[in-house]
Amino acid sequence: MKNTMNSIWEKNKIKAFWDRPNLDYDTWYHRVKDARVRGHLRDVRISFKYMGPTDIMRLLGSSTFVNIWGKYRNDIETPYKILLDGRWGACVSGNWIVGYNENLKLMRPSVKEIFDIVADEPMCVYHIAKRLQRPYRRVHSGVKRLIELGICSKREVIINGRISYEIMVIGVNDIV
């Protein structure tokens, strides 16, 4: 478990705190958790802007994440805002649709299933439909909705010599 946390921290430290190579996990955690510490808000903003939602939840833990995201949500600009809202809702109520974001409330459960699959790994619509055991047409309309909301994007890939589109959750690299 400790090795996993260290690898998550090292990966995210490079993305978010590249200018502070000696920053360790314990120092970062203390600075982010305690609002009285100098540089607290700056580190919170940087962390939420550059670290992925799953990684930041693992690094902070559920209760710390709920407190920090609930307090600073409106002050933080991040491409992951809709995903973090969903994670916050899942921690608070057990249902990711109960997040702050209005778009999440409008989503059908079937679209949420598509998001859950794509959040784990990028996948083609055909494979998503196969995994969900649902008609391609229905899955495709759900994927279109996720792309329209700006939650997911698609990229062209070649599989077995055929052009296909892989659907993935939008990350910082996709937006910048």
N, C-alpha and C positions, 0 to 999 in steps of 0.2 A: 504493500500500500504506500509506504514512504517513497519507494522508487518511482511509483506512478505519479505521486504529487510532485516530486522533484523534476521529473521529465515535463510535466504540465507547466510547472513554474518556469523552467529554463526556456521552453518554447515561447511562452508568453512574455517573459522578461525581455527577450530579444526583440519581439514585436513592439512592446509598449515602452520599455525603459532601456532602449539600446544605448542611451547616453549615460547610463548609470550601471556599468558592468558589475560593480561590487554590491549592488542591492540584493539582499537575500530575502527569502520568502518571509521569515519571521518579522523582519523590519517592515517590509511592505504591508503585511497583514496588520501589524500594529498601527501603522500610519493610516491605513484605509479604515480600520475599525473605530479608532478613537478620534472624534471630531476636534479634540483639544490640541492635537499634535500639529505642529507647524507643517504646512504643505499637504494637509489632509485632503482638502477639496481638489487640489491640482492632481494628486495621485488617484483620487476617485475618478475624476474626469478622464484621465489618460487610460486608466484600467478599463473603464467601460467603453471607451472609444476603440481601443485596439485589441482587447482580448475577446475571444469568442464567448458567447453566452454559456455554453456548457462548461468551458474551462473556468470562467470566472465563478460560476456556481460551485464547482468542485473546490476551487481555491479558497473561497470565502465560507462555504457552508451555508445551508439554507437560511438559518435565522439571521446571520449577519447580512446575507444578500437581501433578504426581505426588508430589513431595517434601512440599509443604505439605499437601495433602489427606490423604496417608497419615499424616502426623504429628499433625494436629489434628482429624481426622474426628470422633472421639468427643466433642470439646469444643465442637463447633460445632452450633448449632441452626439449621437452614435447611429451608424447605419443599422445597428442591431436592435433599435428601440422596440420594434414590434415583437421581436423574439424575446427580449428581456421582459416585456410586459406579460407575455404569455407564461414565462417561467415564474414570474412573480405571482401571477394568478394561480398557477399550479401549486406553488408552495403555500399560499394563503388558504385556498379553498379546495385544493385537490383537482381543480378543473382549469386548464390553461386558458379557456375562453373568458374567464372572469378577470383577465388583466385589465389594465387601464385603457388600452387602445380600443376605440370604437370599431375598427376594422375586424378585430378578433371576435367581437360580439356578433358580427354579421355572418361569420363563417359557419357553414354547415359542418356537422361532425364528419362527413365523408371527406371534406377538404382538409380537415384537421388530420385525418388518417394519412392522407397523401403527404402533408407536411412532415409528420412524424417519421415516415419512411425516408424522405429526402433529407431530413436533418441528420440522419445517421450516415448516409453516403449518397453521393450523386447517382442518379439512375435514370434510364430512359423511360418514357411513358409506358411503353409496352411491358417492361419489367415491373413497373409499379402496378399496372393493371393485373398482371399475372400474380403478383404477391398478394394483392387485395382480393383476387378472384372476382373482379368487377369488369364490366365491359370497357373496352378501350375508350370509346366515345365519352363515357361518363368521367373516366379518369382524366382524359384530355381536357374536358371543360373545367374540372377542378384545378388542374395545373395552370390553365389559362388565367383563372381567378387569382391564384397565388402570384403569378407573374404581373398581372395588372396591379395588385396591391403593393408590388415592390418587395415582396418577401423572398421570392425565388427568381432565378434567371435560368436561361438555357444556353448551352454552348454546343457547337457542332462537333461531333466525334465520328470517327469511322469505325464501325464494328463489322467484322467479317466482310470487308470491302464495300459496305453500304453506309451511306451517310445517315446519321441519326442525330437526335438532340438529347443531350443529357441535362436533366433538371437538377438544380442544386440550390441550397439556401444561399442568399446573397451575403457575401462577406465584405470586409473593408477593401480587399484587393479588386473586387468586382466594381466597386463604386468609384474609387480613386482613379 
